[in-house]
Amino acid sequence: MYRESSFGSPRNPFHSALSTLVIGALCCVGACSPKPLAVPSNLVVSSKSPRALPAAPIAKPNDAPRIVRIWFSTLTLRPGTWFDGTIVGSSNVASVEVRTAAFSINSARLAPGIYHFHMRVLELPPLSRRHWYELYIIARNTPGDEAVEEAPLRVE
């Protein structure tokens, strides 16, 4: 006498729970290994700051802010290294923030539309290493309008 398993039947309470767990696990695997973003065309990565950066375009205070050029010393952070950057935006940019899910840097204003930061990378928790993160470069004008660029950031 052969008896069919009732596990696959819709009346089994574990049938829907198991399928939900399998689908959830597959979604997590896909979400945990995203492809890094493309580097924006206005971003320059080099160990030395460029000799000449473009001038900040003149804009009215209520115009939308613009990010013209970004320079970063690296897009791979390691504990103990320095992370530097210069951002050129339109003249109406009131602040520039460089952020990820793990940290946020408020850049210092050097001149209208010119912002710079210089940061020492501290020791990072082991679980946050060897991952790609989205690095957001956010320029805001006085009314709070934003211009955002996204770049890939590797944490080693």
KEMI-270401 format. One record per residue: residue number from 1; residue in three letters; chain; x, y, z of N, C-alpha, C, O in turn. Coordinates in steps of 0.02 Angstrom, whole numbers, plus 50000, padded with zeros to 5 digits. Example, Ala and Ser with C-alpha at 12.3 -4.5 7.8 and 13.67 -1.06 7.14 Angstrom:
{1; 'ALA'; 'A'; {50660; 49716; 50390}; {50615; 49775; 50390}; {50660; 49835; 50390}; {50712; 49834; 50423}}
{2; 'SER'; 'A'; {50642; 49888; 50354}; {50684; 49947; 50357}; {50645; 50002; 50394}; {50670; 50057; 50402}}
This chain:
{1; 'MET'; 'A'; {50042; 49942; 50000}; {50000; 50000; 50000}; {50044; 50062; 50000}; {50090; 50068; 50041}}
{2; 'TYR'; 'A'; {50031; 50106; 49955}; {50070; 50168; 49947}; {50028; 50227; 49970}; {49971; 50235; 49950}}
{3; 'ARG'; 'A'; {50058; 50267; 50013}; {50022; 50326; 50038}; {50058; 50389; 50015}; {50118; 50396; 50025}}
{4; 'GLU'; 'A'; {50022; 50435; 49983}; {50051; 50498; 49959}; {50065; 50544; 50017}; {50028; 50546; 50066}}
{5; 'SER'; 'A'; {50120; 50582; 50011}; {50138; 50631; 50062}; {50089; 50689; 50058}; {50068; 50711; 50004}}
{6; 'SER'; 'A'; {50070; 50715; 50116}; {50025; 50772; 50117}; {50064; 50838; 50123}; {50033; 50891; 50130}}
{7; 'PHE'; 'A'; {50131; 50835; 50120}; {50171; 50896; 50128}; {50156; 50947; 50073}; {50152; 51007; 50086}}
{8; 'GLY'; 'A'; {50149; 50924; 50012}; {50138; 50969; 49956}; {50067; 50992; 49949}; {50051; 51032; 49905}}
{9; 'SER'; 'A'; {50023; 50967; 49990}; {49953; 50986; 49982}; {49941; 51056; 50009}; {49975; 51077; 50056}}
{10; 'PRO'; 'A'; {49895; 51093; 49979}; {49881; 51161; 50002}; {49854; 51165; 50074}; {49857; 51217; 50105}}
{11; 'ARG'; 'A'; {49828; 51108; 50099}; {49801; 51109; 50167}; {49856; 51105; 50220}; {49843; 51118; 50279}}
{12; 'ASN'; 'A'; {49917; 51087; 50200}; {49972; 51082; 50248}; {49994; 51152; 50268}; {50010; 51192; 50224}}
{13; 'PRO'; 'A'; {49995; 51169; 50333}; {50014; 51238; 50354}; {50087; 51255; 50340}; {50104; 51313; 50336}}
{14; 'PHE'; 'A'; {50130; 51204; 50333}; {50200; 51218; 50320}; {50214; 51230; 50247}; {50268; 51254; 50229}}
{15; 'HIS'; 'A'; {50168; 51214; 50204}; {50178; 51222; 50132}; {50189; 51295; 50114}; {50238; 51311; 50080}}
{16; 'SER'; 'A'; {50147; 51340; 50136}; {50154; 51411; 50119}; {50213; 51442; 50157}; {50246; 51486; 50130}}
{17; 'ALA'; 'A'; {50225; 51420; 50219}; {50281; 51447; 50257}; {50348; 51429; 50224}; {50392; 51471; 50219}}
{18; 'LEU'; 'A'; {50354; 51367; 50201}; {50416; 51345; 50169}; {50427; 51382; 50104}; {50483; 51405; 50090}}
{19; 'SER'; 'A'; {50376; 51389; 50064}; {50385; 51424; 50000}; {50401; 51498; 50012}; {50440; 51527; 49974}}
{20; 'THR'; 'A'; {50372; 51528; 50064}; {50388; 51597; 50081}; {50461; 51604; 50102}; {50495; 51651; 50082}}
{21; 'LEU'; 'A'; {50486; 51557; 50142}; {50556; 51558; 50164}; {50604; 51550; 50105}; {50655; 51585; 50102}}
{22; 'VAL'; 'A'; {50588; 51505; 50058}; {50630; 51494; 50000}; {50633; 51558; 49958}; {50687; 51578; 49937}}
{23; 'ILE'; 'A'; {50576; 51588; 49944}; {50574; 51650; 49904}; {50611; 51706; 49940}; {50648; 51744; 49909}}
{24; 'GLY'; 'A'; {50601; 51712; 50005}; {50636; 51763; 50044}; {50711; 51754; 50043}; {50748; 51802; 50037}}
{25; 'ALA'; 'A'; {50734; 51692; 50048}; {50806; 51678; 50047}; {50836; 51696; 49979}; {50890; 51725; 49976}}
{26; 'LEU'; 'A'; {50801; 51680; 49925}; {50825; 51698; 49858}; {50828; 51774; 49849}; {50874; 51799; 49817}}
{27; 'CYS'; 'A'; {50779; 51810; 49876}; {50780; 51883; 49871}; {50838; 51912; 49910}; {50870; 51960; 49887}}
{28; 'CYS'; 'A'; {50853; 51884; 49969}; {50909; 51909; 50009}; {50975; 51898; 49974}; {51018; 51942; 49975}}
{29; 'VAL'; 'A'; {50984; 51840; 49943}; {51046; 51826; 49907}; {51055; 51876; 49851}; {51110; 51901; 49840}}
{30; 'GLY'; 'A'; {51002; 51891; 49815}; {51006; 51940; 49762}; {51019; 52010; 49788}; {51055; 52049; 49756}}
{31; 'ALA'; 'A'; {50991; 52027; 49845}; {50999; 52094; 49873}; {51067; 52103; 49905}; {51092; 52159; 49909}}
{32; 'CYS'; 'A'; {51098; 52050; 49929}; {51162; 52055; 49964}; {51221; 52062; 49917}; {51276; 52080; 49939}}
{33; 'SER'; 'A'; {51212; 52050; 49854}; {51268; 52055; 49807}; {51250; 52100; 49748}; {51249; 52076; 49691}}
{34; 'PRO'; 'A'; {51236; 52164; 49762}; {51218; 52207; 49706}; {51279; 52225; 49664}; {51336; 52224; 49689}}
{35; 'LYS'; 'A'; {51267; 52241; 49602}; {51320; 52265; 49560}; {51336; 52336; 49580}; {51291; 52376; 49593}}
{36; 'PRO'; 'A'; {51401; 52354; 49582}; {51417; 52423; 49600}; {51391; 52472; 49547}; {51383; 52456; 49489}}
{37; 'LEU'; 'A'; {51379; 52532; 49571}; {51355; 52585; 49526}; {51410; 52604; 49477}; {51469; 52590; 49488}}
{38; 'ALA'; 'A'; {51390; 52636; 49423}; {51439; 52663; 49376}; {51465; 52729; 49405}; {51428; 52765; 49439}}
{39; 'VAL'; 'A'; {51527; 52745; 49391}; {51556; 52808; 49413}; {51527; 52864; 49370}; {51528; 52860; 49308}}
{40; 'PRO'; 'A'; {51501; 52918; 49401}; {51472; 52972; 49361}; {51525; 53006; 49318}; {51584; 53006; 49335}}
{41; 'SER'; 'A'; {51505; 53034; 49262}; {51552; 53064; 49214}; {51587; 53126; 49242}; {51640; 53143; 49217}}
{42; 'ASN'; 'A'; {51559; 53159; 49292}; {51591; 53219; 49319}; {51635; 53204; 49380}; {51656; 53250; 49415}}
{43; 'LEU'; 'A'; {51649; 53139; 49392}; {51691; 53119; 49449}; {51760; 53099; 49425}; {51767; 53059; 49378}}
{44; 'VAL'; 'A'; {51812; 53127; 49457}; {51881; 53111; 49443}; {51910; 53078; 49506}; {51902; 53105; 49561}}
{45; 'VAL'; 'A'; {51942; 53021; 49497}; {51973; 52986; 49554}; {52048; 52983; 49540}; {52070; 52953; 49490}}
{46; 'SER'; 'A'; {52087; 53014; 49583}; {52160; 53012; 49577}; {52190; 53028; 49645}; {52159; 53061; 49687}}
{47; 'SER'; 'A'; {52251; 53003; 49657}; {52282; 53013; 49722}; {52300; 53087; 49734}; {52301; 53109; 49791}}
{48; 'LYS'; 'A'; {52313; 53124; 49681}; {52329; 53195; 49687}; {52270; 53238; 49663}; {52236; 53220; 49615}}
{49; 'SER'; 'A'; {52259; 53293; 49697}; {52206; 53339; 49677}; {52222; 53368; 49608}; {52280; 53384; 49594}}
{50; 'PRO'; 'A'; {52172; 53375; 49565}; {52185; 53404; 49499}; {52211; 53476; 49506}; {52189; 53513; 49551}}
{51; 'ARG'; 'A'; {52256; 53496; 49462}; {52283; 53563; 49465}; {52231; 53616; 49450}; {52229; 53669; 49482}}
{52; 'ALA'; 'A'; {52189; 53602; 49402}; {52139; 53651; 49383}; {52070; 53620; 49387}; {52056; 53569; 49356}}
{53; 'LEU'; 'A'; {52027; 53651; 49426}; {51957; 53630; 49429}; {51916; 53683; 49393}; {51936; 53741; 49391}}
{54; 'PRO'; 'A'; {51859; 53665; 49366}; {51818; 53716; 49333}; {51792; 53767; 49383}; {51785; 53753; 49443}}
{55; 'ALA'; 'A'; {51778; 53827; 49358}; {51750; 53879; 49401}; {51677; 53862; 49416}; {51643; 53829; 49377}}
{56; 'ALA'; 'A'; {51654; 53884; 49474}; {51584; 53872; 49492}; {51540; 53916; 49449}; {51549; 53977; 49448}}
{57; 'PRO'; 'A'; {51491; 53887; 49414}; {51446; 53928; 49373}; {51402; 53972; 49418}; {51379; 53951; 49471}}
{58; 'ILE'; 'A'; {51392; 54034; 49396}; {51351; 54081; 49434}; {51277; 54061; 49427}; {51254; 54047; 49372}}
{59; 'ALA'; 'A'; {51242; 54061; 49483}; {51171; 54043; 49483}; {51134; 54088; 49533}; {51163; 54111; 49583}}
{60; 'LYS'; 'A'; {51071; 54100; 49520}; {51029; 54139; 49566}; {51016; 54096; 49629}; {51017; 54035; 49625}}
{61; 'PRO'; 'A'; {51004; 54128; 49687}; {50995; 54090; 49749}; {50941; 54037; 49747}; {50949; 53984; 49777}}
{62; 'ASN'; 'A'; {50886; 54049; 49712}; {50832; 54000; 49710}; {50835; 53951; 49651}; {50791; 53909; 49644}}
{63; 'ASP'; 'A'; {50887; 53957; 49609}; {50895; 53910; 49554}; {50913; 53841; 49583}; {50937; 53836; 49639}}
{64; 'ALA'; 'A'; {50900; 53790; 49544}; {50918; 53722; 49566}; {50994; 53716; 49571}; {51030; 53741; 49527}}
{65; 'PRO'; 'A'; {51020; 53684; 49624}; {51092; 53677; 49630}; {51118; 53627; 49578}; {51082; 53583; 49555}}
{66; 'ARG'; 'A'; {51181; 53635; 49560}; {51213; 53590; 49511}; {51280; 53567; 49538}; {51315; 53604; 49572}}
{67; 'ILE'; 'A'; {51298; 53505; 49523}; {51364; 53479; 49538}; {51401; 53475; 49472}; {51382; 53439; 49427}}
{68; 'VAL'; 'A'; {51455; 53514; 49468}; {51492; 53519; 49405}; {51549; 53468; 49402}; {51557; 53434; 49352}}
{69; 'ARG'; 'A'; {51588; 53463; 49456}; {51646; 53418; 49456}; {51656; 53391; 49527}; {51644; 53427; 49576}}
{70; 'ILE'; 'A'; {51678; 53329; 49531}; {51693; 53297; 49595}; {51762; 53266; 49588}; {51777; 53232; 49539}}
{71; 'TRP'; 'A'; {51805; 53277; 49638}; {51869; 53243; 49642}; {51872; 53206; 49708}; {51859; 53235; 49761}}
{72; 'PHE'; 'A'; {51889; 53141; 49704}; {51901; 53101; 49764}; {51970; 53070; 49758}; {51993; 53053; 49704}}
{73; 'SER'; 'A'; {52003; 53063; 49815}; {52070; 53032; 49816}; {52066; 52957; 49803}; {52113; 52927; 49778}}
{74; 'THR'; 'A'; {52009; 52927; 49820}; {52000; 52855; 49811}; {51926; 52839; 49815}; {51886; 52878; 49842}}
{75; 'LEU'; 'A'; {51907; 52781; 49790}; {51840; 52754; 49801}; {51844; 52687; 49837}; {51796; 52648; 49838}}
{76; 'THR'; 'A'; {51903; 52673; 49867}; {51913; 52613; 49908}; {51941; 52636; 49975}; {51997; 52661; 49979}}
{77; 'LEU'; 'A'; {51902; 52627; 50028}; {51923; 52649; 50094}; {51953; 52592; 50133}; {51926; 52536; 50135}}
{78; 'ARG'; 'A'; {52010; 52607; 50166}; {52043; 52560; 50210}; {52057; 52595; 50276}; {52073; 52654; 50276}}
{79; 'PRO'; 'A'; {52052; 52560; 50332}; {52066; 52592; 50397}; {52136; 52622; 50398}; {52184; 52592; 50375}}
{80; 'GLY'; 'A'; {52141; 52683; 50426}; {52204; 52717; 50432}; {52224; 52760; 50373}; {52274; 52796; 50377}}
{81; 'THR'; 'A'; {52186; 52758; 50318}; {52203; 52799; 50260}; {52164; 52864; 50262}; {52117; 52873; 50301}}
{82; 'TRP'; 'A'; {52184; 52910; 50219}; {52149; 52974; 50213}; {52102; 52971; 50154}; {52117; 52942; 50102}}
{83; 'PHE'; 'A'; {52044; 53003; 50162}; {51994; 53009; 50109}; {51983; 53083; 50098}; {51958; 53118; 50142}}
{84; 'ASP'; 'A'; {52001; 53107; 50040}; {51996; 53178; 50023}; {51949; 53188; 49964}; {51940; 53144; 49922}}
{85; 'GLY'; 'A'; {51919; 53247; 49961}; {51877; 53263; 49905}; {51864; 53337; 49897}; {51864; 53375; 49946}}
{86; 'THR'; 'A'; {51854; 53357; 49836}; {51835; 53425; 49819}; {51775; 53422; 49772}; {51774; 53383; 49725}}
{87; 'ILE'; 'A'; {51726; 53462; 49787}; {51664; 53463; 49747}; {51654; 53534; 49722}; {51656; 53582; 49761}}
{88; 'VAL'; 'A'; {51644; 53541; 49657}; {51629; 53606; 49627}; {51556; 53605; 49607}; {51534; 53562; 49568}}
{89; 'GLY'; 'A'; {51518; 53652; 49633}; {51447; 53658; 49617}; {51432; 53728; 49593}; {51478; 53769; 49586}}
{90; 'SER'; 'A'; {51371; 53740; 49579}; {51351; 53808; 49559}; {51359; 53855; 49618}; {51362; 53833; 49675}}
{91; 'SER'; 'A'; {51362; 53920; 49604}; {51376; 53969; 49656}; {51321; 53973; 49710}; {51333; 54001; 49763}}
{92; 'ASN'; 'A'; {51262; 53947; 49696}; {51208; 53950; 49745}; {51206; 53890; 49792}; {51160; 53884; 49833}}
{93; 'VAL'; 'A'; {51255; 53845; 49788}; {51257; 53787; 49833}; {51275; 53812; 49903}; {51326; 53845; 49912}}
{94; 'ALA'; 'A'; {51234; 53795; 49951}; {51244; 53817; 50020}; {51281; 53764; 50061}; {51315; 53781; 50109}}
{95; 'SER'; 'A'; {51274; 53701; 50043}; {51309; 53647; 50080}; {51318; 53587; 50035}; {51280; 53575; 49989}}
{96; 'VAL'; 'A'; {51370; 53548; 50051}; {51383; 53485; 50015}; {51395; 53431; 50068}; {51436; 53438; 50112}}
{97; 'GLU'; 'A'; {51357; 53378; 50061}; {51362; 53320; 50106}; {51384; 53260; 50065}; {51357; 53247; 50011}}
{98; 'VAL'; 'A'; {51432; 53223; 50091}; {51455; 53161; 50060}; {51437; 53106; 50110}; {51461; 53107; 50167}}
{99; 'ARG'; 'A'; {51395; 53058; 50089}; {51369; 53010; 50138}; {51359; 52941; 50109}; {51351; 52931; 50049}}
{100; 'THR'; 'A'; {51361; 52893; 50155}; {51341; 52824; 50141}; {51293; 52805; 50197}; {51273; 52847; 50238}}
{101; 'ALA'; 'A'; {51274; 52742; 50198}; {51232; 52718; 50253}; {51272; 52716; 50319}; {51241; 52715; 50372}}
{102; 'ALA'; 'A'; {51339; 52717; 50315}; {51380; 52711; 50375}; {51405; 52777; 50403}; {51417; 52782; 50463}}
{103; 'PHE'; 'A'; {51414; 52828; 50361}; {51441; 52892; 50385}; {51417; 52949; 50342}; {51389; 52940; 50288}}
{104; 'SER'; 'A'; {51429; 53009; 50368}; {51411; 53070; 50332}; {51465; 53122; 50344}; {51489; 53131; 50400}}
{105; 'ILE'; 'A'; {51486; 53156; 50290}; {51537; 53208; 50294}; {51507; 53273; 50270}; {51480; 53277; 50215}}
{106; 'ASN'; 'A'; {51510; 53325; 50311}; {51490; 53392; 50290}; {51553; 53427; 50265}; {51599; 53439; 50304}}
{107; 'SER'; 'A'; {51555; 53443; 50201}; {51614; 53473; 50171}; {51619; 53547; 50189}; {51569; 53582; 50196}}
{108; 'ALA'; 'A'; {51681; 53570; 50197}; {51694; 53640; 50213}; {51691; 53683; 50149}; {51715; 53662; 50097}}
{109; 'ARG'; 'A'; {51662; 53741; 50155}; {51657; 53787; 50098}; {51722; 53827; 50093}; {51741; 53861; 50140}}
{110; 'LEU'; 'A'; {51754; 53824; 50035}; {51815; 53861; 50023}; {51802; 53927; 49988}; {51835; 53977; 50000}}
{111; 'ALA'; 'A'; {51753; 53927; 49944}; {51733; 53985; 49904}; {51663; 53970; 49878}; {51639; 53914; 49885}}
{112; 'PRO'; 'A'; {51629; 54020; 49849}; {51562; 54005; 49822}; {51564; 53947; 49773}; {51598; 53951; 49721}}
{113; 'GLY'; 'A'; {51529; 53894; 49789}; {51525; 53835; 49745}; {51583; 53786; 49752}; {51582; 53734; 49719}}
{114; 'ILE'; 'A'; {51632; 53800; 49794}; {51690; 53755; 49802}; {51690; 53727; 49873}; {51691; 53765; 49922}}
{115; 'TYR'; 'A'; {51689; 53661; 49879}; {51687; 53627; 49944}; {51741; 53574; 49947}; {51759; 53544; 49896}}
{116; 'HIS'; 'A'; {51767; 53562; 50007}; {51822; 53514; 50016}; {51814; 53477; 50083}; {51787; 53504; 50131}}
{117; 'PHE'; 'A'; {51837; 53414; 50084}; {51840; 53377; 50147}; {51905; 53338; 50149}; {51933; 53321; 50097}}
{118; 'HIS'; 'A'; {51929; 53323; 50209}; {51990; 53285; 50222}; {51975; 53243; 50283}; {51968; 53269; 50338}}
{119; 'MET'; 'A'; {51971; 53177; 50275}; {51948; 53134; 50328}; {51994; 53073; 50336}; {52013; 53041; 50287}}
{120; 'ARG'; 'A'; {52010; 53057; 50397}; {52048; 52996; 50413}; {51998; 52939; 50422}; {51949; 52946; 50458}}
{121; 'VAL'; 'A'; {52010; 52884; 50387}; {51965; 52826; 50392}; {51983; 52787; 50455}; {52039; 52764; 50463}}
{122; 'LEU'; 'A'; {51935; 52781; 50500}; {51945; 52746; 50563}; {51935; 52671; 50554}; {51914; 52648; 50501}}
{123; 'GLU'; 'A'; {51950; 52635; 50607}; {51939; 52562; 50606}; {51865; 52548; 50597}; {51823; 52580; 50629}}
{124; 'LEU'; 'A'; {51849; 52501; 50554}; {51780; 52486; 50538}; {51761; 52417; 50564}; {51804; 52373; 50568}}
{125; 'PRO'; 'A'; {51698; 52407; 50583}; {51677; 52340; 50606}; {51687; 52288; 50551}; {51676; 52303; 50492}}
{126; 'PRO'; 'A'; {51708; 52228; 50569}; {51720; 52176; 50519}; {51661; 52162; 50472}; {51671; 52148; 50413}}
{127; 'LEU'; 'A'; {51600; 52167; 50498}; {51542; 52152; 50456}; {51530; 52205; 50402}; {51494; 52192; 50353}}
{128; 'SER'; 'A'; {51558; 52265; 50410}; {51548; 52317; 50360}; {51603; 52318; 50307}; {51600; 52358; 50260}}
{129; 'ARG'; 'A'; {51652; 52275; 50313}; {51707; 52273; 50266}; {51693; 52227; 50207}; {51649; 52185; 50208}}
{130; 'ARG'; 'A'; {51733; 52239; 50155}; {51730; 52199; 50093}; {51661; 52203; 50061}; {51634; 52153; 50036}}
{131; 'HIS'; 'A'; {51633; 52263; 50061}; {51567; 52274; 50031}; {51569; 52337; 49988}; {51610; 52381; 49998}}
{132; 'TRP'; 'A'; {51524; 52339; 49939}; {51512; 52399; 49900}; {51456; 52438; 49933}; {51407; 52409; 49955}}
{133; 'TYR'; 'A'; {51464; 52503; 49935}; {51412; 52547; 49961}; {51397; 52601; 49909}; {51438; 52615; 49866}}
{134; 'GLU'; 'A'; {51339; 52630; 49915}; {51323; 52688; 49873}; {51346; 52750; 49910}; {51327; 52762; 49967}}
{135; 'LEU'; 'A'; {51387; 52789; 49876}; {51412; 52852; 49903}; {51371; 52908; 49871}; {51370; 52915; 49810}}
{136; 'TYR'; 'A'; {51337; 52946; 49913}; {51295; 53001; 49888}; {51331; 53067; 49898}; {51354; 53082; 49953}}
{137; 'ILE'; 'A'; {51334; 53107; 49845}; {51361; 53174; 49848}; {51301; 53220; 49840}; {51270; 53222; 49786}}
{138; 'ILE'; 'A'; {51283; 53256; 49893}; {51221; 53295; 49894}; {51238; 53369; 49901}; {51266; 53390; 49951}}
{139; 'ALA'; 'A'; {51220; 53409; 49851}; {51229; 53481; 49853}; {51160; 53512; 49865}; {51112; 53495; 49830}}
{140; 'ARG'; 'A'; {51156; 53557; 49914}; {51092; 53589; 49930}; {51099; 53665; 49925}; {51150; 53694; 49942}}
{141; 'ASN'; 'A'; {51045; 53697; 49900}; {51044; 53770; 49901}; {51008; 53792; 49964}; {50986; 53750; 50004}}
{142; 'THR'; 'A'; {51001; 53857; 49974}; {50970; 53883; 50035}; {50899; 53860; 50046}; {50881; 53843; 50102}}
{143; 'PRO'; 'A'; {50855; 53859; 49994}; {50787; 53834; 50005}; {50783; 53759; 50019}; {50730; 53734; 50039}}
{144; 'GLY'; 'A'; {50839; 53722; 50009}; {50839; 53650; 50023}; {50834; 53606; 49963}; {50830; 53545; 49970}}
{145; 'ASP'; 'A'; {50834; 53634; 49902}; {50834; 53593; 49842}; {50900; 53555; 49838}; {50952; 53580; 49860}}
{146; 'GLU'; 'A'; {50898; 53494; 49810}; {50957; 53452; 49809}; {50977; 53432; 49738}; {50935; 53423; 49695}}
{147; 'ALA'; 'A'; {51042; 53426; 49728}; {51070; 53393; 49669}; {51110; 53335; 49697}; {51151; 53344; 49742}}
{148; 'VAL'; 'A'; {51099; 53275; 49671}; {51130; 53215; 49699}; {51166; 53177; 49644}; {51140; 53166; 49590}}
{149; 'GLU'; 'A'; {51228; 53157; 49660}; {51266; 53111; 49618}; {51279; 53049; 49660}; {51287; 53054; 49721}}
{150; 'GLU'; 'A'; {51282; 52991; 49628}; {51295; 52928; 49663}; {51357; 52895; 49633}; {51366; 52895; 49572}}
{151; 'ALA'; 'A'; {51399; 52868; 49676}; {51459; 52834; 49654}; {51469; 52771; 49695}; {51444; 52766; 49751}}
{152; 'PRO'; 'A'; {51504; 52721; 49667}; {51517; 52660; 49706}; {51575; 52672; 49754}; {51623; 52705; 49737}}
{153; 'LEU'; 'A'; {51570; 52646; 49815}; {51622; 52652; 49865}; {51635; 52582; 49893}; {51590; 52548; 49915}}
{154; 'ARG'; 'A'; {51698; 52562; 49892}; {51718; 52497; 49918}; {51750; 52507; 49986}; {51794; 52550; 49993}}
{155; 'VAL'; 'A'; {51730; 52469; 50036}; {51759; 52472; 50102}; {51797; 52407; 50113}; {51767; 52353; 50112}}
{156; 'GLU'; 'A'; {51862; 52411; 50124}; {51905; 52353; 50135}; {51919; 52343; 50207}; {51955; 52296; 50226}}
